[in-house]
Amino acid sequence: MDILVMVGQLILGLTILVGLHELGHMLTAKWFGMRVEKYAIGFPPKVLSKQIGETEYMIGAIPLGGFVKITGMIDESLDTAAMSAEPQPYEFRAKPAWQRLIVMMGGIIVNVITGIVIFILLAHQYGEPYLPANEVKYGVVPNELGQQMGFRTGDKIVKINGQPFENFDDIYDPNVLLGKDAYYTVNRNGQEVNIPIPADLMDKMADNKDQLRFVEIILPFEVGKVLPGKPAAKAGLEPGDKIVKVGNTETPYFHNLQQALLANKGKATPLTVDRNGQLLNLTAEIDEEGKLGFERKPLLHYSIKDYTLAEAIPAGTEKAFSIITTNIKGFAKIFRGEASASKSLSGPIGIAQVFGDTFSWHNFWFITGMLSMVLAFMNFLPIPALDGGHVMFLTYEMVSGQKPSDKFLENAQKVGMVLLLGLMAFAIFNDVFKLIF
């Protein structure tokens, strides 16, 4: 069932984004009087099809893309049989270069608008929940990666790149992690200490998904939802309980509890529990992973930044474009050799995992908005067979006044298709490799 939820969200998200992307191409083409032969979401074999006027509208069985077939255009179909004849007024190749450029940019523009609209509506509807940095009163506890970076238990992060910050999660902002010469400042026993962010931090995080948050908050907590059938339920734990001891080890904070449970994994262990001010003695069979099976309830005060519609417009727009800048920084690190392509790139399996195995509309639209901006960015890359490749050749034509030959465009399309198929195969193999190993 969990896999179906992930796959279902992936297919729904891609269907929406691909459908809108190709709609951008089709509407601009029809606007300029070009004949659109086919509008397809998904790739063949054909599942559904309907002819309306000059255009066949199709849904394919492979939901990993889509396409629009415009008469007189050399595209991924490589249908060049009619290119030797004289151009007809309704053909793509018969139109001025500036019109063809707008058609090729149509899908990218629609994806950018879609991403912006999604983030504006999310900001207006849900606001922005965040943990104020001043709520982290007890400091942080680093995991192995955090210790390698230079963090110590009890450090209080007070600045990012020399500047105070309000939202604690800003320490994980990709723009911070991907920044050049970025660093944190911590208060350690009354003294300020700078901790540089390693250039290869994203690679190290990708090596171990459990290390994604290199520091955790020293967190006072109580028991939240108790999962049925798990050791916590069998031991008699209830929501609102505070576990003050595991065996003889005191557990005032969540990381103390985690350490104590791991030390007693697979064992029947006494627990001391504070329930409404009364101490109870329980016994739990801690599982082999060192877990009891309950959701923690942090005893911290979260804030929500609410946005009016007028405020949500710039906030959502900034959020949308920050995803593009993050991608640019990520590619720059790959080209500089500071990050590995195999660890940074994901295919459909990786994207499905990002959606997760539980469904919420907020999470779905947030990830769909991210993918819309990523799709726009990737399609703008100057690779033949992508929209950006067509834009590159059309820009050359407009600047030089010379149109590349149909034979050149056909060969460039073939090269681009080989590159894209190779990249897709690499991404899928990379997903499977990471899943297995």
KAQUI-V895471 format. One record per pair of residues at least 6 apart in sequence whose ideal C-beta (glycine too) atoms are under 7 Angstrom apart, sorted by the first residue. I is the first residue (numbers start at 1). J is the second residue. Records with the same first field share a line. If there is no record, write none. Layout:
I = J / J
This chain:
2 = 357
5 = 357 / 358 / 359
6 = 352 / 353 / 355 / 356 / 357
7 = 352
9 = 355 / 359 / 364
10 = 348 / 351 / 352 / 355
11 = 63
13 = 364 / 367 / 368 / 371
14 = 63 / 64
15 = 41 / 63
16 = 368
17 = 111 / 114 / 368 / 371 / 372 / 375
18 = 41 / 65 / 66
19 = 41 / 66
20 = 110 / 111 / 114
21 = 107 / 110 / 111 / 375
22 = 39 / 41 / 66 / 67 / 68 / 107
23 = 110
24 = 106 / 107 / 109 / 110
25 = 68 / 103 / 106 / 107
26 = 36 / 39 / 68
27 = 106
28 = 102 / 103 / 106
29 = 36 / 70 / 103
30 = 36
32 = 95 / 99 / 103
33 = 90
34 = 70 / 71 / 90 / 91 / 92 / 95
35 = 54 / 71 / 90
36 = 54 / 55 / 68 / 70
37 = 55 / 56 / 69 / 71
38 = 55 / 56 / 58 / 68 / 69
39 = 55 / 57 / 68
40 = 58 / 60 / 66 / 67
41 = 59 / 60 / 66
42 = 59 / 60 / 61 / 62 / 63 / 66
43 = 60 / 62 / 64 / 65
44 = 60
45 = 60 / 61
46 = 58 / 60
47 = 59 / 60 / 61
48 = 58 / 59
49 = 56 / 57 / 58
50 = 57
64 = 348
67 = 76
69 = 75 / 77
70 = 92
71 = 90 / 91 / 92
72 = 87 / 91 / 92 / 93 / 94
73 = 92 / 93
74 = 80 / 406 / 409 / 410 / 413
75 = 413
76 = 385 / 413 / 417
78 = 410 / 413 / 414
80 = 410
83 = 406
87 = 93 / 94
88 = 94
92 = 100
97 = 394 / 397 / 398
98 = 398
100 = 394
101 = 391 / 394
104 = 387 / 390 / 391 / 394
105 = 391
107 = 379 / 387
108 = 376 / 379 / 380 / 387
111 = 372 / 375 / 376
112 = 373 / 376
114 = 372
115 = 320 / 369 / 372 / 373 / 376
116 = 316 / 317 / 320
118 = 365 / 368 / 369 / 372
119 = 316 / 319 / 320 / 369
120 = 312 / 313 / 316 / 317
122 = 316 / 362 / 365 / 366
123 = 307 / 312 / 315 / 316
124 = 307 / 309 / 312
126 = 362
127 = 304 / 305 / 306 / 307
128 = 304 / 305
129 = 302 / 304
130 = 167 / 169 / 302 / 303 / 305
131 = 168 / 169 / 300 / 302
132 = 166 / 168 / 303
133 = 165 / 166 / 167 / 168
135 = 300 / 301
136 = 156 / 168 / 217
138 = 218 / 253
139 = 154 / 155 / 156 / 218
140 = 151 / 155 / 157 / 215 / 216 / 217 / 218
141 = 153 / 215 / 216 / 218 / 255
142 = 151 / 153 / 214 / 215
143 = 211 / 214
144 = 211
145 = 204 / 205 / 211 / 214
146 = 214 / 215
149 = 195 / 198 / 214
150 = 195
151 = 195 / 215
152 = 188
155 = 186 / 188
156 = 186 / 187
157 = 171 / 184 / 186
158 = 164 / 185 / 186 / 187
159 = 185
160 = 170 / 171 / 176 / 184
161 = 182 / 183
162 = 185
170 = 176
171 = 184
172 = 213
174 = 326
175 = 322 / 325 / 326
176 = 182
177 = 197 / 201 / 202
178 = 202 / 326 / 329 / 330 / 333
182 = 197
183 = 194 / 195 / 196 / 197
184 = 195
185 = 192 / 194
186 = 193 / 195
199 = 338
200 = 338 / 339
202 = 333 / 339 / 344
203 = 339 / 340 / 343
205 = 211 / 212
206 = 343 / 344
207 = 343
216 = 255
218 = 253 / 255
219 = 253 / 254 / 298
220 = 252 / 253 / 299
221 = 254 / 296 / 297 / 298 / 299
222 = 240 / 241 / 242 / 297 / 299
223 = 237 / 238 / 239 / 240 / 241 / 294 / 297
224 = 239 / 294 / 295 / 296 / 297
225 = 239 / 294 / 295
226 = 232 / 233 / 237 / 238 / 239 / 294
227 = 233 / 293 / 294
230 = 292 / 293
231 = 284 / 285 / 286 / 287 / 292 / 293
232 = 284 / 292 / 293 / 294
233 = 293
234 = 285
235 = 271 / 282 / 283 / 284
236 = 282
237 = 273 / 282 / 294
238 = 275
241 = 273 / 275
242 = 273 / 274
243 = 251 / 257 / 271 / 273
244 = 250 / 251 / 272 / 273 / 274
245 = 251 / 271 / 272
246 = 257 / 260 / 261 / 264 / 269 / 271
247 = 260 / 264 / 269 / 270
249 = 260
250 = 256
251 = 257 / 260
254 = 296
261 = 286 / 290 / 291 / 292
262 = 290
264 = 286
265 = 286 / 287 / 288 / 289 / 290
266 = 286 / 288
267 = 286
268 = 283 / 285
269 = 283 / 284 / 286
270 = 281 / 283
271 = 282 / 283 / 284
272 = 279 / 281
273 = 280 / 282
284 = 292
286 = 292
307 = 315
320 = 369 / 373
323 = 370 / 373 / 374
324 = 373 / 377
327 = 374 / 377
330 = 339 / 344
333 = 339
334 = 341 / 344
342 = 430
345 = 427 / 430
346 = 427 / 431
347 = 427 / 428 / 430 / 431
348 = 428
349 = 431 / 432 / 435
350 = 431
354 = 367
355 = 364 / 367
356 = 363
379 = 386 / 387 / 388
380 = 387 / 388
381 = 388
382 = 388 / 389 / 392
383 = 389 / 416 / 419
384 = 412 / 413 / 415 / 416
385 = 413 / 416 / 417 / 420
386 = 416
389 = 412 / 416
393 = 404 / 409
397 = 403 / 404
